[in-house]
Amino acid sequence: MGMAAEDIARMIKESFPDAEVRIEDLTGDGNHYAATVISEAFRGKSRVQQHQMIYDSLKGNMGSVLHALALKTATP
């Protein structure tokens, strides 16, 4: 059982309303995605902190329902 790309984007947008979010299903199985997230909230944060912020927004689904998520984060 995987997670829909729309659900991932929605959860991220709930935590980062200003974010530009692009989700790509890498394998078509609903378990392996790449996400690009651009948000002002990342300004001044390290890359690791930015990625942790995204994982937090997924509310525990990372590593369970969602198997793999390659992240690219940036500020506008």
N, C-alpha and C positions, 0 to 999 in steps of 0.2 A: 504494500500500500504506500503510495507516494503522496505528494502534496502538489496541488495545482499552482502554476506560476502566478495566477491571479491572487491566490491566497498569500503567497510570499510577498508580492508587491503590496497588497493591502496592509499586511502586518507591519511592513517597513514604513509605509506612509502614515500609519497610525502613530508611530513613534517619531517620525520626521516629516511633518506635514509639508515642509518646503522642498522636500527631496524630489529629484528627478530619478526615477527608478526604471531600469531596464532589466528584464529577466529573460534568460535564454535557456531552454531545455536542451541540455547537451546530448542526451541519449534517447529521449522520447519515452523514458520509463517513469517520469515523475519523481525521480530520486536524485538526479544529478543535474544541477543547474549552475549557471554563471549569472552573477548579478553585478550590475554597475549602479552605484548609488552616489549621487552628487548632492551634498547638503552643506549648508552653512554651519551646521552643528559640528562638523568635523574640524573646523578651523582651530588650529593650535593643538590638535590631538595627534599622537603618533599613529602610524598605520595600524599597529596592534590595538590601540584603544578604539580606533574607528571600527575595526572588524568586531571587537567585543561589543560595541554599541549595537551593531547589526544583529549579532547573535542574540543579544538580550531582547531585541525587538521581536524575535521569533518565538519568544515565550516557551522555551524548552523543547521546541520541535526539532532543533538542529541535533543530529545524531540519533534521532529516533524516527519520526515520520519522514524527516528530510535527511537523506543520507549524506549528500555532498553538495556544498555550495562554494564555488570559486568566487571570491569577492574582489571587486575593484571599487575603491572609494576615492572621492575627491571633493574639494570645495569648489564652489562656482567661481 
